[in-house]
């Protein structure tokens, strides 16, 4: 864990950020495979499918790739699937840059953008997903890691977030109907999205949320994200090269991360992590030279209803404890004042485990291209994307926008 002097005390939070005053890297392609409760293939195969789709979208091929942010077993990587394989072997070529620190979603994109901006590589893939790993109604294995105080006691990811939410509920007593309205709105966005796992499953009402089984107090089943299969990928390159690709480039305008503590080991405490992300947000907007009012679409990491509310409060648009009231008043649908999770989010579109955060980036790019289907926000120019949250004890954010040529 990093620490640094702050006065006479030490700050135990380790922060990482990428300074992009004028974009030095752009998103040139996106790839999205079908998303489903179960897919009859392998995680390697479906991730490669997403990569090929993203490269085709960018008018490129695997031979153009010289950088990669993805989970892999080596050299220097983490365990993804057993066996003697690696992505360079799958690609049939060597690579100039590998990012495996946290190779997904916002951190993966920021790391790849930094690699492109500093000349470590010219074309980087960020990719992730899973298939053939979920079986029946059992708890997904990645929600119950073999960490101290976790699997041995039956702990799971939803309960880590519930520990934070319980304190919030005790102190602020949010209106349950308004929380349910938020969950229903996100799920209904997915119900209207033909690409979503939950397409056609709505409409959901406020009462439907609390009528679903209680999983871990205060979360009902329909407060929680899905566990599904599928993959997504993003192609990142220089702005100059991106302008020669088939689609208008999407600029990475700013981003930041905050890492408080290792995820899903020590139980999270509200007073330590309730505001995690606030400084990452501040740096993201400073880099992008924008304000919250400039954001047209919010693709927030909706691992549960409470975390959406917490992130909005952390943005500073309302006071702590007032997030549910604020969101219901503003409206979070595509036609609302604060459109959130326009594809149905993790709650209704898909949540592919380790690759889930990259889905947020793909939907942000679709919004900026104007191809987001029923959830399209008119004239979207800037999209705010987040990942992780208080229960995980780390958070990240990024702002995407149209090419600033």
N, C-alpha and C positions, 0 to 999 in steps of 0.2 A: 504494500500500500504506500502511495506517495504521501509525503507530508512536507509542509513548508511553513516557515516562521510567519506569524502574523501577530505583531506586537510581542507580548510575552508568552503567547500560546501557540499551539500548532494546529493547523487546519488539516484534517485527515482526508479531505476530499481531493481526489486527483482529477484534473481537468485536461481536456484535449480539444483543440479547435483548429480550424483551417481558415486563414485569412484570405478572403477573396474580394477585395475592393472592386476590382474589375474582373469579371470571370475569366479564369485561365483554363477552364475545362467545361465541356458541355455534354449533355446527354443527346446522343445521336440515334439511339435505337432502343426499343423495348420489346420484350418477348413474354408472352403469357400463355401457358398451356391450359387445357381444360382443368377446372377445379371440381373435385368431387369428394364424397365421404371416403371412398376407397378407389384406387386406380391400380389395375393389374400390370404393374411394371416395377422398376427399381428406382430408388432415389437418384442413382447415378444417371440412369437413362432419361428420366423425366427432366432432370436439371440440364442435361445436354440438349434435350429438345427445346427447352426455353432459351438456351444460349443461341441455338441455331435460328430460332424465330427472331430474337433480338438483332442478330447480325444481319439477317435478311432484311429486317425493317430498316437497318442502317445502310443497306446496299453493300454489305461486307460479307466476308467468309471467315472461317476459323483461321485461315492462314494470315489474316490481318491482325490477329490478336497477339499482343506481346505482354499483356498484363492481366492479372486475374485476382479478384477478391472472391473467394469461395472456400467452403470447408473442404479440406483434403488431408490425407494422412501423411504427406511428406514431400520433400524434406522440410522439416520444421513445422509441420502441420498438426492438426488435431484429429482424433479418431472420428471418422465419418461413417464408413462401413468397413468391415474386416476384409482382408484380402490384399494381394500384392498388386495394387493399382495406384495411379495418381492421375491428375488432370493433364499433365504434360504427355503422359502415355496415351490417354484417351484422345487428346488433340493430335498426337503424332508430331509434336514440335516442342522446342524449348521456349521458355518465357523469360522476359527481362525483369519482371516484377511480380511478386506474390504478396497478397495481403491476407493474412489469416488471423489477425488479432481479434477482430470482430466483424467477420466478412459478410455482412448482410445489411439491408436497409440503409439508414442514414450513415452510420459509421463506415460501412463498406463503400458507399458512394463518396463520402468525404475523403477517405483514404485513397481511393482510386483517383479522385480529382487531384489530390496532392501529388500523386505519382506522375500523372500526366503533366501537371503544371511545372514540375521540377525536372521533367525530361527522363524520368525513370522508365517510362513506356509511352507509347503513342495511342494505343487502343486498349482499353481495359474493359473486361467483363466483370460485372457484379452479378452473381447468380446463386440461387438456392431453392430448395424445395424438398419434398419427400413423397414417396410412393411405396406401397407394399409394406408399410410399417404399422398401420393401424388395423386392429383386429377386433371387431365387435364392439360391445358397449364398455369395454374396460377403459380405465384411465390411461391416457397417453403417457408412455414411459417418460418422456421429456418433462412432464409436469411433476414428476416425483424422482428427482435425481438421487444418486447414492451419496448424498452429502450428510454430514453429521446433523442430527436433529431434524432430518427431513424424512426419508423413506422409512427409517426404522420406527418412527412414530406415526406413520400414515399421513404425514404432511403432504401438501400439494400446492401448486402455484396459486390456485384460487384462494387458498387459506392464507398465504402470505399477504395477498392484497386485502383480504378480509380483516387482517389484524390492523391495517391502516384505516380501513373504512369504518371499523367499529368505533375507533376513537373519534373520527370525524362525525359519525352519527350521534355519538354521545354528546359531543360539544355543541354541534350546530343544528341537530334535529331537522335535517332536510325533509322536504315534503315528498313522501314516498310516491305519490301519484305523478309528481313532476319528474322524478327519477325514472319512473316507468314510461313516461311520455318520451323521454330521451331514448331509452332502449327501443321502444316501439318505432320511433322515427327512423333510427339507423337500420333496424331489421326490415322495415317497409321499403327502404331504399334498395336493399338487397332483393326483396321479393319482386321488385319491379325491374331488376337487372337480369337479363337473360343469361349473362355469364356467371352469375352468382350460384353458389352451391344451394342456397335457399330460394332460388328463383321460383316465383309462383306460390310461395308458402304463406303469404299474408292474405289480407292485411292483419297486422297485430294491433290490439287495443291496449290501453293502460291495464285493464283487468287481466289480460292474457299474461302479462309479465309476472304478476304476483300470484297468478293461478298455477304457474309452473312450479316444480318441486324446489324447495329450499335446499341448496347445495352446501353452502357454508355461510352462516349468518354474517352480513346481511344480504348475501347474493342468492337470488333465485336463478334457476337454470337459464332463463332468458335474459339475465343480466350479464351472462358470461359469453366469451368468445367460442367459436367452433374449434374442433380438431379435425382437420381435413387433409387432403392430399392434392398435390399439384406443384407447379414451379413457376418462377418468374426470373427474368434477367434484364439487365440494363447495360447498354454500351456507352462508355465514356471516352471521349477523345478531345483533341484540341478544338477550340472554337473555329479555327480556320478550316480544319478538315470536316468538322460537323456541318459547316455551311455548304459543303459539296455533296452532302448526303441527301437522300430523297425527301426527308421531312425537315421542317424548320427546327433548328437546334433549340434545346431547352437549357438555359443557363443556370448554373449552380451559383446562386447569388450570395449565400452565406450559410453557415452552419456551426454547430457546437455541441459538445457532449459534457456531461458531468457523471463521474463515477464515484459513488460514495463508498460502496462496500461490495464484496463478491455477492452475486445474486444467489438467492435461495440457499443460504447457509445459516447465518445468524438471523433470528426473527427481526423484521423491520419495526422501527418505532416511529410513530407519527411525528413526534417533535423533531426527529432527525431528518426525515425524508419527505415531509409534507410539501416542501417547496423545492424539491429537487427538480432541476430543469430551468429554474428562474434565470440563472446566470447564462446558461446555454441559450436561452431565448434572447436575452439581452445582447449577447455577442452576435447571434444570428442576424438580428435586425440591424445592429450597428454595421456589420459587414455589408449587408444588402442595401444599407442607407434607406430603409423603409420603416414604417410604423405598422402596428397591428391593423389599423384602419385601411392599410393598403392591400391587405390579404383578401382575396376573393373566395378561396376555398381552403378548408382545414381538413387535412387527412391525419387524424389523430389516432394514436395507438389505443384502440378500444378493447383492451383485454377484459374490461368489465365497465359497467355503466359509471361507477364511481370514478374510475381513472379518467374518463372523459371530462367529468365535472372538475376534478382536481387540476387537470392540465389547463382548462379554461381559466380557472381562478389564478393559476400560476402565471398566466399571460398578463394578468393585471387588469383585465377588462371589467372585473367585478371584485367585490370583497370576498375574503375567505368565508365560506359558508353560504354564499349567495349564488353559486354557480348554477344549480338546478333552476332556480327562479329566472336567472338571466337567460339561460339557453331556451327555456320554454317561451319566454317573452320575445326573444329575437327570432326564433324559428331556425331549425338546423337542417331542413330539407333543401333541395336544390334551389327552391324559390324563396328561401328564408334569408334573413339578414346575416346569418352566420352558417353557411352550408358546411356540414361536417360529415365525413365518411360517405361520400356520394355514391360509392359502389356497393354499399352495405357493410363495409368494414370487416373487421375480424369477426364480428358478431353474426354476419349474414352472408358476406361474400365468400371468404375463405380464411383459414389460418393454417399455414403449412409448416408449423413448427419453426425450426431454425430459419427457414426462408420466408416466414410470414411478413417481417418488416419490409422486404423488397416489394411486396404487393402494394404497399402504400406509395412507393415511388412510382410504380407503373401507373397507378390511377392518377397521380398528380400530373404525369406527362400526358396522359389521355385527356385530362381536363384542359391543359394548356393547348393541346392540339385541336380541341373542340370535337372529340370523337367519343365522349364518355357516355353516349346513349341516353337513357331516361334520366340519369343523374347529372347530365351536363349543366353546368352553371354558365349562364350567358356571359360572353366576353371575359372569361377568366384570364387574368394577366399574371397573378402571383398566387402560389400555393404554398401553404405551410405544412410540413410533414414532420411527424414525431415518431419516436420508438421507445419501447420499454416503459418504465414508470416507477411509482413510489414503492410498490411491493417488491420489485426487482432491485431497488436501491441504486438505480442508475437511470439516466434519461438522455435523450438526444433529440436534436431538432435541425431542420434545414429549410431554406426558402428557395423555391424554384421559380423561374420566370422566363419570359420570352427573351430571345437573344438580344443582348445589348451590343450591337455592332458598332 
